[in-house]
């Protein structure tokens, strides 16, 4: 727990047998529950995660958003949900920093930004461009102040329920941020460390098809939300860097 608040970590995973144990070992003891969603792995990711003490569920329908949606259904009652990738590129020791504004009731959702000087060098050029372009559009159309679509993020269940998340694929993060801006949720960012993958390559940024599919889906979600014509929230709060540390 952090400040008497129950913390759950949700980790979508696809063929991350080489990194999953390292990631789970690095998650601090104050985290109350860890759920790994095996999204159709053909290696022993699931067994390694179970051996490490995580709850593991299997979601055969491929898709990052689908894995998150399935995992949310299986989480125990909790106060804060932290989303964390299984590739161990982010630093789990920063979970407390990410959650702090939420525990202090100063934010409904927090995003770990990788666009600062110490981390952006480890992002691929398509990642840097795609994140910057998507955030530019969101900030212009919905009055937010996002810098990144970073997957390392924390949110309260109440806020997440309001977002009515549906995207089952690469549009999960951008859908979450647009919906939060439209609803005027209190959203903050902190700079978080980032590094190259220790093993293998990214399923998205590491392949041409992955980059194309992710980029296309992000643009699709942006266009879809814009055409829905919902007014931007005047009281959206998105801050960076973290003013609460």
N, C-alpha and C positions, 0 to 999 in steps of 0.2 A: 504493500500500500504506500501511497504518497499522500501525506496530510489526511489520513484516514479515508482516502478514496481508493476503491478497488480498481486495479489496472489490468486490462487484458491486452495481449499482443496477438494480432492476427497476421499470419505469414503465408501468403500464397507461394507455392513451390512447384517447380517443374524441373526434374532432373538436376537437382542440386545436392547430390550425395557427397560431393567433395567439400561443400561449404556449410551444409546445414548444421553439423555438429559444432563447428567453430562459432557459428552465429548463436546457437542456443546456449553454448557455454558462456558467451559474452553478455547475455541478457542479465541485468542486475537482479538480485534476489528480491527487491521490493516489488517486482512484477508478480502479480497474483496468479495469472493464468496465461498460458501460451497455447495457441491453437495453430497448427500447421495444416494447410489445405493442400493435399497432394493433387495437383491438377493433371493427372494422367502420366505421371513419371514412369519411365521404363527402367530406371535404376532403383536402388534401394533407399531412396530419399525417405520414404515413409517409415521404414523399419529403423533407420538411424534416428529419426526424430522421436519415435516412440521410445527407443532405448534411452534417449537423452531426457525423457520425462515429459515431453510435450503431448498434448492431446492431438490426435491426427484423424482427419476425416478425408475421404476420397471423393473428388469431384471429377468424373470422367469427361464432362463437357468442357472443352478447352476454352480458355479466355480468362484474362486477369480479373475483369469485372465479375465474371461468373464465379470464380474462386472466392472472391470477396463476399459476394452475395450468399453463397452457400455457407461460408464460414460464419457469417453474422447470425445465421439461423441456429448455429450450434453453440454460440458463446453463452457462458453463464451470465447471470445478472451482474452488471459491472457499472462503474462510474465513468471510466474513460477507455476508449478503444484506440489502440495504437496500431497503425498499419506499417509493416516493415517487410522489405523485400528479402528473399532468401539467399541472395548472392553475396551477402556480407560486405557490400560496398559502403553501407552506412554504419555508423558507430552506435550500437545499442546503449552505450553508457550515457548517451544524450537524451534518453527517454525522459528522465526527470526534468531536464531543462525544457524539453518540448511540452511537457504536461504542466509545468509550473503555472503559466498564465491561466490555464483551465482550473487548476485547484484553487486559485485565488479569485475565481469568478470574473476574470478580466477577459476571457476569450471562450468562445464556443468550439473553435477549431484552430489548430496550430499546424503550420506547414514547415517542414525542414527544407530550407533553400540551399541549393548547391551552386548558385550563380555567383558566389563571392570568389575573390581571387584565389583563395586557398583550395577551392574545390573544383571550380569550373574547368581547370586545366585537365581534369580527369574525365570530363565529359567529351564525347565525340562531337565533331563539328555539326552533324545533323541534330544531336541532342541540344547543343547550345542554341542553334538557330531556331529549331522547332519550339523549344521552351520560350525563348524570347519573343518569337512571333505570336504564339498563342497568348502569352501574357499581355502583350501589347494590345491585341484585339479585345481581350477580356476587360482590360483596364479602360480602354476607350469606350466600349459599348455599355459596360455595367458599372463604371466608376470605382473599380477596385484598385488595388495597388500591388498586385501579385508580381513576383519575379521568377517563379519556378513552378513546374508541375511535379515537384518532388514527391515520390511515393511514400517517404517517411513522414507520417502525419498523425495527429491525434485529434479526437473529436468525442464529444459526449454522445451517448445513445439518443438523448432527446433531440439534439441538433441533427444527428444523422437521420432520424426518423422523419424530420421535417423535409429533408432533402429529397426523399422519395427516390432513392437511387435505382436506376434500371439498367444502365449500360453494362453489358456482359463482356466487353472486350477492352480495347486500348483507350476508349473514351472515358473510362472510369474517373480518372483524376480531374480531367477538365470539366466533366459534368458536375462533379462535386463542387468545384470552385465556382463555376457559373451559378449553380443553384444557391450556394451560400451567399454570393453577391446579390442575387435577385431578392433573397429573403432578408437581407440586411443582418446576417449573423455577424457576430464579433469574431473576426478572423485575424490571426497574427502570423508572423513568420520569424524564425530564427535561423541564423546561419548554422549549418551542420557540416561536419567533415564528410568527405567523400573520397573514394580511392578506386583504382582500377580493380577489376575482378581478379581474384587470386587464381582461379582456375576457369578455363573455358572462355566462352564469349557470350555476350548478351543475346538473348533470344530476339530482342527488338533492335537495339542499336548496333548489334554485331553482324547483322545481315542486311543486304539490300532490300529483300522482300519485307523484312521486319520494319525497317525504317519507312518504307513506302506505305505499308498497311497501317502503321501507327499514325503517321502523318495524315493520311487520308481520313482516318477515323476521327482524329482530333478536329480537323477542319469541318468534317461532317457535323459533329456535335456542336461546334461553334455556330455553324450556319443554321442548324435546326433550332437552337435556342434563340438565335436572333430572330428567326422567322416567327417564332411563337409570340413575339411582340409583347412580352411581359415588361413592365416598366422597371428600370433599374432602381435598386434600393438606395435611397438618399443617405441612409444612416449606416451603410456598410463600413466596417472598420477593418482595414488590413494594414498592418504596420510592419516595418522592417527597418533596421534590425530590431531584435527583441528588446523592448523597453523595460521588461520585467526582471532582467537579471541584475 
